[in-house]
Amino acid sequence: MDQKDKEKIEAASDEVARQVRELISRSDLDRLKHLQLLVWMINCMRREKVKRKLLCKELKKKMKKKKLGRLQDSNAVLSHLNDFSERSYSAVANDFARNTRLIKSMKEDLDYIFFRIRALKARLASQYPNAFNEANKGETVDGRPDLEEPMNDNKQ
């Protein structure tokens, strides 16, 4: 482009600017600037809203990952506990069963022994009535606790 073309374009530009100034009043121009400012602010708010949404999504992802990590740790601990419990139980199950049978057998033996003692007391009381006091002549009471009923530790 040569100098004449540039001058023509500049003159045309000035003429268009003058005509626009004549068509638009100062108050219209202020309103236009105000509207442009509002549009810019709305766009900024939309961008901020999008940024906040993205930030919230990122925070939620991080929180979910953190919770997932905690749950995975808990699962690992519980798995180890289950394995340990299974090994421990299998190690003592036979001893426990054997000791349980032994205790039941001992209880049966003791029941039989106390039955025999009561029978002997009754026979002695009938054979030698003068040897026992009047209080002991009645039915003998077994003072042992019943092991099959739960014990009440609450003393009232």
KAJO-V614114 format. One record per helix or strand of 3 or more residues. SS is the DSSP state (2 for helix, 1 for strand). FROM is the first residue (numbers start at 0). TO is the last residue. If there is no record, write none. Layout:
BEGIN
ss & from & to
SS & FROM & TO
SS & FROM & TO
END
This chain:
BEGIN
ss & from & to
2 & 2 & 22
2 & 25 & 126
2 & 128 & 130
END
